[in-house]
Amino acid sequence: MARKTGSHSEITGPRVRAAALRLFARHGFAAVSMRQIAAEVGVQAGALYLYTPDKETLLFELLHEHMVDLISAWDAIEAGGGPEERLERFVRFHIRHNLARLDAVFLSYMELRSLGPGNFRTIEGLRRDYENRLEAILQEGTALGVFSVPEGRITAFALIAMLTGVTTWFREGGRLSRDRVGDLYWAMVRRAVSA
């Protein structure tokens, strides 16, 4: 079947990924069919296979893109300052970055289980890479006597879970602004690490 007029890979490919992200986040990976994604984009179901070999690959690419974007964005601002300053920067960054990507964050936590073993290992490796960045800040701060953290790895897990949890309750236009949420969470994290 011929491609629809105006259907170009540089336009349709991103539309396919955006539709899949939205549908997977709203209905769950298992409940969404390739036909539903195609209908959302406005192409024939068979046309999706020009952009992805299968539904799991599409999910993997969304999760991979999210993690690579998260790590790259953090790496772009991480350098400089002592451990307390970097920890505060991490707290505010993690909240701000994830609040702008609610569907991607939801998928990253809820649909990781839908990946096959190889894809799962890749995403798990990227998550570990990100967690390692926070753990390194905590370990440096502990070594310098700035923090009191008995187990850096577990503390990193706990802090990331707490910070990511903001995405489940924060609503734009609500009582608290993003900046105020950042202030409150930074105060909680400081107390948690005894900074």
N, C-alpha and C positions, 0 to 999 in steps of 0.2 A: 504494500500500500504506500502511496506517495505521502510525503510529509505535508502537513497542512501549511497553507500559505502563512508566512510570518513565523514559522517554527524554526528557530535556529539554535544550534547547540549552546551557544554562549548565553542565550536567553532562556531556553527551555530547561537546560540542565539545572541551573539554580532554582528555577520554579519547581522542578520535580523535587529537589532536596527540601525546599521550603514547605511544600505541600506535605511531604512525608513527615517532616519534623512536626508540623502542626497536628496532623492526623494521628501519628504515633503517640504524641503527648496527650491528646484528648481521649483517644479510644484504646490505646495500648497496641503494641506491635502485633501481637497475635490476632487481634480483631480487625486489623486493617488489611485490605487486599490491594494488590497492584491495580486492579480495576478502579478502586476508590481513589487511589492516588492519581491515576490517569484522568478520571472524571474531574477531579479538583483542578488539574492543570489544563484540562481541555484538549487532551490528545487521546488517541486510541491506545488501548492497553498495551498492544504489541510495541508501540513506539517507546514505551518506557525502557525496553531492553536495549535501546540505542544509548541509554544513559547509565544503566546499571545491569549487571548480569542477573541479579536476583534481589529479593527483598532484604535478606540478611546483609548482603553487601551494602545496600543503601543505608541500613541502620548503622553498620560498622563505620561507613564513611562519615555519617553525621556525628557519631561519638568521637571518632578520631579527629575530625575537624574541630570539635569543641575543645578537646584536651590540648591539641597542638596550639590552638588560639589562646587558651588559658595560660599555658606555659610561656608562650612567646610574649604575651602581653605582660606577664609578671617579670620575665627576664629583662624586658625593656625598661622597667622602672626600679628593679631591685637593688642595683649597685649603690654603694655609698651609705655612710652612716654606721653607727654602732648597732648592736643587736636590738636594743629597745626601739630605736627609730625604725629599723627595718621590720620589726614585728608589728609595730603600729601601721606601717605602710602596707604590710601583708593583710592585716585585718580589714583595713579600709578598701584595699584593692579587691579582695575576694568578694566582699559584699557588693561593691559597686559593679564589678564585672559580671557577677552571676545574676544580679537583679535585672540586668539588661538582656539576659538570655534564659528566661524562665523555662521555656520548653526544652532547650538543650540540657539544662541542669536536671530537669525532671527525668529526661531520657537517660542521662548518664547514671542516675541512681536506680531507676526502676526497670530499665530494659537491658542492663548489662547481662542479665541472666539469659537473654534471648540470643546471645552470640554463641557460635561454635567455639570449641577449645582454642583454636589458633587465634581467632579474632579477639576472644576474651583475654588471652595472654597479652596481646598487643595493647589493648586498652588498659588492662591492669598495670602493665609496665609504665604507661604514661601517667597513670594516677600515682603510682609509686614515685615516679620522677618528681611530680609536683609536691607530694607529701615530703619527700626528701629535702626539698628546698626549705620548707618550714622547719623540719626537724633540725637542719643545719643551723638555722637562726637560734633555735632553742638551745642547742648544744653549745654554741658559741657563747650565748648569754649566760648559761650555767657555768661554763668554764671561767668566765670573767667575774662571776659572782653577782651578775646583774639579775639573773633569774634563779629561782629555786625549783628546778624541775627534776624529779627523781627518775623519770623514764621519758626521754624525749620522743620516742616513736609513738607511744600511747598518747602522750599529750598532744602531739601533732594530729593524730586521728581525732581526738576529742574536740580540739579547736576547729578543725575543718568541718566536722559534723555540726558543731554549734553555729559556725558562720554560714554554712550552706542552708541551715534551717531557716534563715531569714526569708528565703525564697518561698517558703510555705505559708507565711503569714503577712508579709509586707504588701501593702496596697498603695499605689501611687495616689496622692491626694488625701491620704489618711492623716491621722493625728501627728505622726512622726515623719519628718523628711528623711531622705537617704543619709544626709550628713548627720542628722541627729541619731539615727540608728547606728551609724559608724562610731559616733562618740560613745554611745551606751555600750556597744559591744567592745570597743577598745578598753573601756573602764573594766568590764568584766574579765577580759583576757589579761589585763595587767594584774588584777587580783589573783587570777588563776595561776599565773606564773610567778607571783610574788615580786613583781618588778618594782 
